[in-house]
């Protein structure tokens, strides 16, 4: 279970199956209160804006059939406070939100059968192709460098 607290009374939790978003009420910087719970199969994307030195970051879960709050340039972080599917966060809590993001994106990808292949397994297969004469040493090295960069 991953639980993270964001700004303005907003928080998010992920239990491996459901994402739960909570808001703790009305204040000057947030709208609405209550809880939203959505199964990962309903999430089509995870939007991410890292926090900067001055501006908050946010994570937003895109669920088909919901309306995203449109922001003008430079207002995304401020407007995320009013988006029911977004959780704004400070820079110091960004690592916890990155962990949440990776976990949810991984669960969504796994449900869709888009699991990323293991890089070591890919290197082994490239080595086998090189050893079989299908790839030259130069081609193998180029593909290996590209794979290690990713």
ABEGO torsion letter per residue (X at the ends): XBBBBBBGGBBBBBAGABBBBBBAEBBAABBEBEBBBBBAAABABBBBBBBBAABBBBBBBBBBGBBBBBBBBGAAAAAAAABAABBBBBAAAAAAAAAAAAAAAAAAAAAAGABBBBAAAAAAAAAAAAAAGABBAAAAAAAAAAAAAX
